[in-house]
Amino acid sequence: MDRPVALITGGSRGIGRAIADALADTHHLLIGGRDAAAVTAVVSQLPSAEPFVADLTDEAATEAAVRGIDRLDVLVHSAGRDAPRHIEDMTRADWRDLMEANVIAVADLTRLLLPALRAANGLVVMINSGAGLRVVGSPAYSASKYALRALADGLREDERGRIRVTTIYPGRVDTDMQRHLQAAAGRGYNPEEHLRPESVARVVRTAVDASPEGMVEEIMVRPIPRVPKG
């Protein structure tokens, strides 16, 4: 394998897919997702890629999926799930499912891949959210993103000098998840009020391309309101 290797969770759609496109010219890609057909479709459109199909909330499935990965240059955590807008709508089971998907699965996959990342002096990129900096929308979703922020900060210090860790905080992005959130809130949807997934992917590319003696630790990127001309 002449190319550096990058694993992208949630790589079959939205931000994850855009990141795959942004890295495709230079990296061999492991496209993560639960839907084998969707993952395979993306892999077929990329110059150097293979599927990484697993339900990352399943401990045994995650352990099985990472077997054989002995070197990894980039790990991008893009998979995640949203949550109901109001705390009163969250059961204990809902909280468990949310934290499992948005925090625990991220921590466990990273743990399993640390030897491969260390071998490459690699990079971990965590796609967080503006909700990880201040509570907006769903308090439960923000809670999971605050936890993800703490996980990234702790990992960065634990692994400083061995791997790099970058957290990216996008504002609202034009994805299926954002369309669902706006519909659930009873609001209309205008794609021009949102970032494009490709804009977030460019920021990831910036972190990947940082010089080896430097680490891009955090980046916040937000949409610019369109001001009518005239």
N, C-alpha and C positions, 0 to 999 in steps of 0.2 A: 504494500500500500504506500504509494508515493505521496498521496494527499494527507493532510491532517484530517482527523475524524471528529465530527460534531454530532452529538445526539440532541434532537429537538423534541421535547414532549409536546403533545398537542400540535404536531407538525402537519396534520392533514387539512387544516383550515385556519382562517383568521390570521392572527398575528404569527402563530407558529408557521403557517404555510409561507407567509411573506418572508420570514426569517430564513426558511429553507431556500427560497429563491435568491435571497441576498448572499447566501454562503455557497451556493451551488457551483460557482465557477472555480472555487479554490478548495473546497472540502469534500470529503466523502461523508455523506449524510446518513444517519440513522433516523428514520422518520417514525416518531412515536405516535401511538394512538390506540384506541380500543377497537375500532372498526377496521377489520383486516382489509375489506374491499376498498374503503376510502384511502387507507394508507398505501395499498398497492397501486392505486390509481395515481397518487402523487409520485411514488417512487418511479413509475414508468415514464414520468415527464422530466426527470432530472438526469443529468449526465453521469453521476456517480452516487448511488444511493441504495439502501436496502431497508426493509421494514423492521420496526421495533414495536411489535404488537403486544400490548399487555395492559391489563387493568391495574394501574399503579396503586389503587387502594387495596389490592390483594397482595399480601405479603409474599406468599409462595410464588405467585405469578411474577412478581417483580424480581425475586431472587433468580428464578429460572431465566428470565429475559436477559439478565446482565451476564450470565455465564459466557465466557469466551471473550469478553471485552477486557483486554489487558492493557490497552492504551487508549486514552481519550483526551483529545486536545480541547474540546469545548463541550460543555453541558449546558443546554438552554432549557430552563423550566418555564414553559409557556402554558401548560395544561392547568386547568382550574375550573371552578364552578361558581355560580352566583348564589344568592340567598334571598329569601323573602325580605321585603322592605321593612317590616315591623317585627320587633322582637316577640310580640305576642303570638306571631304566627310560627315561631320556631319551637319545635319540641326538642326534648333531650336527644332523640335520635337524629333530628335535623342538625343539631350542633355537632354531634359526633361525625356525621357524614361530611359536613362542611370542613371541619378541621382535618379530617382524614385526607380529603382531596387536596386542600389548599396548603396544608402545612406538613402533616405527618408523612404523606407520600413523598413530598419534596425532600424532607430530611432523610428518609430511609433510602431513597434512590441515590441521593448524594453520598450517604455513608457507604453504600455498597460499591460505588464507583470511585471512592477516594484513592485507592491504590492505583487505578488506571490514570486518574487525573494527576496524581503526584508524579507518576512516571513521565508524564509529558510536560510538567510544570504548566498544567492546563488552566482553563478559565471556566468558572461557573457564572452563568448569567441568570438572574431571577427576574422574570417579568412580574413586577408588582402592580401597583395602581396608585392613582392619586388618593384613593381611599386608604392606602397604607400610610399616608402622611396626615390626613385629617378625616374625620368621620363625615362621609357624604353618602347619601342614599341609604343602603342597608347597614345598620350598625353591626349586624352579624358578619356581613362580608368585610366590613372595615376591620373588625376584630381579627379575622383570619389573616388579613393583609398586614396588620400591625405585627402579628406573630411572625409572619414571613419576613418582615423587615428585621425583627430581632434575630431570627435564625440566620439571615444573611450577614448581619453585623457580627454575630458570634463566630460564624464560620470563617469570615474574613480574618479575624484576629487569631483564631486557632491555627489557620493554615498560611498565615502571612509568611512569605518567603518560599512557600511550596506551591501553592496555587493562588490564582487571583479570583476575586469575587466581585461581581458588578451587579448592582440592583438598578433596575430601570422602572421609573414611575410614570407611566403614560396617563394622560388625561383620557377623556372619552374617545374611544376608537370605533370606527365604523365596522362592527362585527355583528354576527348573529346574536351574540350574548347581549350586546348593547341595544340592539333592536328589541329584544325580549324585555330588557329592563325598562326601557322607555315606554313600551306598550303596557307593562304591568303597572307603571306609575300613571297611566292615563294621559301620557303626553304624545304629541305628534313627533315625527322623526324626520330630521333633515340631515342627510349624510354630510353636507357641507359644513355642519357645525362640529364635526368630529375629525380626529386625525385619521389618516389612511393607515392601514396596517403596514404598508411599505415605509411610512415615515418612522414607525417604531423599529422596523427591521434595519433601517439605515443607522439608527443609534446603536443597535446591537453590533453592526458591522464596525462601528467606531471603536467599541470596546474590544472586539476581536483583534483589530488591527493596531491596538496600542503597542508602543515599543516595549520590549521585554523587561526593561528596568522600571516601567511605570505601570500603575494600575488605575483604571477608571473605576472609582468606587461607587458613585451614585450619579444618575442622570434623571432629571425630571423633564418631560416633554409634554407640552399642552397645546391644544388647538388654538389657532388665532381666529377670533370672531371676524366674520366677513362683513366689512363695512360697505354699504351700498355706494356706488359711484354716482357723482353728480349731485 
